[in-house]
Amino acid sequence: MFQTLYSYFWWERLWLPANLTWADLEDRDGRVYAKASDLYITLPLAFLFLVVRHLFETYVATPLAGLLNVKEKIRLKATPNAVLERFYAATTKHPKQDLMSICFTTRNDVEMLSKKSGCTVRQVERWFRRRRNQDRPSLLKKFREASWRFTFYLIAFIAGMAVIVDKPWFYDLREVWKGYPIQSMLPSQYWYYMIELSFYWSLLFSIASDVKRKDFKEQIIHHVATIILISFSWFANYIRAGTLIMALHDSSDYLLESAKMFNYAGWRNTCNNIFIVFAAVFIVTRLVILPFWIMHCTVVYPLDLYPAFFGYYFFNFMMVVLQSLHIFWAYLIIRMAQKFITGKARGGPGPARGGSAAGRRCYGAGGKGVVEDERSDREETDNSEEEEEAAKNGPLSNGHPVLNNNHRKTD
């Protein structure tokens, strides 16, 4: 049974054009071709990436955060309460409270929890706000993650350009398919593929413990689609197209992560300027170059050489999945950019709080307003006696005033 499935999976007609077999891609005369077994190394490399990331975040990103004066926001802690904690962990973090429950029989979790815990309704609401804030990732954690991804994407982009910039298919996309699929593999292409695929495996392995955002499901889809695309392009010897696609994606990612880093450090103008550059590069590369040059190259040019086969359709279908995600994220980026331009930012000048796409929160031009990251959850605040006291005497930590050393640079 297993052998039959294995044979069907590697059937040449699924992966290669008509009249070609795997025998045509066997190493000979000093020419080396991509093989499925080459990708086995990416799984142990992915775990090695996790180790390197831990060391980097501990010994490089954390000291860097200190140098950039990345400070934590003081959060009031929820008072221990077994009843509320049980409900928070087992049922929901957002208990329902319907204002119409006085007149109608509707579910009102807050009222029920108030009776069970002996707290007032206002105390229950305050407890859940504080408890949710406790679970939100710290600013240092977000800075460390952004630093790691920035470092990798920048190195990967430089390495990717070094791999492809001197190749004829970088300037003439028809060269991507010249002689396909009898195209030998270069050592630089091999390592570029192994490192990129290993890194995306590591992102998939760590996504549950990383900072979780509203587009969590889209991120999983993106990582899975990327892993499938890279793996399939290797199996089917779409290596030339694959290196172009990977380098194109890396071209804007390091800008995104650097914008987050400066945002967490409170460098408002730097964050804003990098975000503008990132938005422009993202839109040009993902909404113009990718669909109208690269996808045109993978959809149209191969048909001049051979009839369409399953692998052709599968590869381009996965490209459409990625492009759909790019359109989704471009929509969020454009919404943020629109807030910059129109000045319709929420609130006024104040310290930045951590974030995602261009930093969880970046500032409008001249620091006149704050632009919310569309993918991020807002920090919740208490309209309570403690907050009123804090307004007079400074921030509170568990009911006591604390020193506020959270000064922010404006560069």
TANOR-V897312 format. One record per helix or strand. SS is the DSSP state (alpha for helix, beta for strand). FROM is the first residue (numbers start at 0). TO is the last residue. If there is no record, write none. Layout:
ss-><SS	SS>
from-><FROM	FROM>
to-><TO	TO>
This chain:
ss-><alpha	alpha	alpha	beta	beta	alpha	alpha	alpha	alpha	alpha	alpha	alpha	alpha	alpha	alpha	alpha	alpha	alpha	alpha	beta	beta	alpha	beta	alpha	beta	beta>
from-><1	11	21	27	30	35	81	98	108	120	138	167	172	186	215	238	267	300	309	345	360	364	369	384	395	399>
to-><8	14	24	27	30	66	89	101	116	134	163	169	176	205	234	264	298	303	341	345	362	366	371	392	396	400>
